[in-house]
Amino acid sequence: MKELVLFIAKELVNHPEEVSVTEVEKDGTLTMELRVHPEDMGKVIGKQGKIAKAIRTVVKAASMKENKKVHVEIV
């Protein structure tokens, strides 16, 4: 799951070397904290949050396959 988020984010940004994902598990829910360079924040979020929503949708679909609850937060 972490590799999926990393791959998507690195393809969107200008500074792929500064993309990182941290996994935090709490109460049976896995939270993926996505960190990017400040200049790339808009590219990962997108207009009206459309790209962020798309990333969350893809990750949710992949997590359903593994029967896990996963949330993506952009920090």
Secondary structure, DSSP 8 states (H G I E B T S, - for coil): -HHHHHHHHHHH-S-GGG-EEEEEEETTEEEEEEE--GGGHHHHH-GGGHHHHHHHHHHHHHHHHTT-EEEEEE-
